[in-house]
Amino acid sequence: MPMRLVAAAASLASSLVLSTGALGQSTTGTIPDGGIRAWSCEQVNLAAAAGFPWVSVGTEWKAIEPNQGDFQPPEHARAVLQCAKDLGLNTQLIITGSPQWASGYSESNHPPTPANVPAYAATLGKLAEAWAPLVDVWTPWNEPNFDLFWARPHDAGAYVNIQKQAYAAIKPKDPMSRVSAASVVGTPTGSGTNAWDYLEQAYQLGLKGSADIVMINFYPRVAPEGTSVDSKGRPAPWALSSQTYMRALVDQFDPGRPIWIGETGYSTCRNCYSGAANSVSEAEQADYTVRMYQYRRRYLQGVTDRIFLYETVDAGSDPRDWWLTQGIYHNDLSPKPVVAALNEVRVADTTPSTPGVGGSTPTTTPVPTPVPTLPTSAAKPPAPANSKTRGIRVAIRKVRVTYRSGVVTVRTGVLASRGRLRVRVDAYQLRRKRWRRVKLISLRRSSNIRVRFRDQGYVGVRVLARPTTVRKWTASRVVRIPAARRR
């Protein structure tokens, strides 16, 4: 995605109040595994109000050192980082974009020549020395496998050389912070090199030891739990479910190295004419975004530690432009429905400074993030597990629920003393506060059943049964999904 700098920094708004904010919804707790891009102090405040404990900020080398040796730390980026720190947030700083003197080209997507890589590293070292208190994660470059930030050829060896020298320059100046690898981009495009191929090449060429975190950016072409494959039949790097493949790939070369998603999200552009990787309604954006975090917490604990959204505020007012409609707030700063929906994935009693939630010091084992559970009001079965109506006894055996890779499997047995049966399986959607029917089954006799369905952030399963001669459900069982067995 474009690394744009807002023309002027907005003044710092009032401090975040962890109660009920001006937006009219609860702001208690944070999204401990969340982050979001912010381009101004105003956006930092909106990000904090939405519950994000991390913000990502971008700047360009050509702005820092427009002429060789002319070091000019960008005041706007510093101000945004300071605003984040004033609110107690954690920060990531991405530095990309070569000046012409370093690459030989007027376009900033050309990397520096090999002779000028030490100059890039030295600039980052100076910046780290000056801004150490403001930055928790330093990210040299962005999307080196994508034309927008790295003109062809996408040379993994040249990128690794930049990463190694930048890492070596930053670490002595800011040893308490982490230095991530540049995010590879996973979205399918003719303008990029496949993320898996590029990442594997980078490790083969020596990336290990020069990155505290490995990162990927992608814009899903599927629902959060959806699956897809790339041209080689592998799990596609533009699907959240494929993070398990990335985990296995990284572990081949760098076991246990933290993985973060540096950019993702669903655009709300309508009748898009520009750069459309995905397009959903505002209601779908709210639903899908919440489900992304629920999916990470249920299926990707120990796989992927953090998800950064792109971005806080729409970058423009044209509703048809995909690039300009990524925000969780409209361009006029009014919230989209996703802002209220994100309250569902906040964790109470967490703040950006809570141990294990943020901060610069890496932890060996990520702290598990709680998964929302079934409300008590929904957990009450509407009928007993065993009942007799009109002389027909109906019983539902213990319900076994397992979940794996975004698919929920329900197994149970339904018994009847005689006659045919009707069985319904429901799943509970927490954000909509309702049970949703996922399967209706007709049985000729007592039988064991197995039902599989795509997990959409469900927190409970309900099985209901009745004789076909009766209209009311006479037997039921309810199971909380977080308590189910994960296979």
JOLINTA-V150171 format. One line per field, one symbol per residue. phi: phi as a letter, one per 20 degrees, with the letter a starting at -180 (. if undefined). burial: 1 if it has 9 or more other ideal C-beta (glycine too) atoms within 8 Angstrom, else 0. Layout:
phi = ???
burial = ???
This chain:
phi = .feddfgbffffffffdebdeffncfcfmcefddabfcdbfffgfffffeoeeccdccbcgfefcfcgneecgfffffffffgfffemeecccdccnffffedncfffeefffgfdggffffffffffffdgfecececfmblfecgfdbfgfeefffffffffffgfefgfebfeeddefffeedffafebeggfffffffffeofgncbebdccdbcgecfgefcbcefdnegffdcgfeffffgfffffdbgmfgdceebaqcfdfclfcclfebbcffffgffffffffffgfedcfndcebceecbfcgeadffeegfecefedffemffegfffffgfdfdfmdcgefgnebneffdfdffgegdgdffgfeffffbffbbcclmdeccdfgedccbblnceddcacddcfanecdccddceeffelbedfdbccddfbgbeccccbffdmfdbccdcbaffeceefdbbbccefgefeed
burial = 0010110011000001000010101010111111111111111111111111111111111111100000001101111111111010111111111111011000011111100110111111111110110111111111111110110001010111111111111110110011111111111000010111011111101110011111111111111111110100011111111111111011101100111111111111100101011111010111111111111111111011011111111111000111111111111000111111111111100111010011000000011010110100011010100010100111110011111101111111111110111111111111100011000011100010101011111111111111110100111111111101000
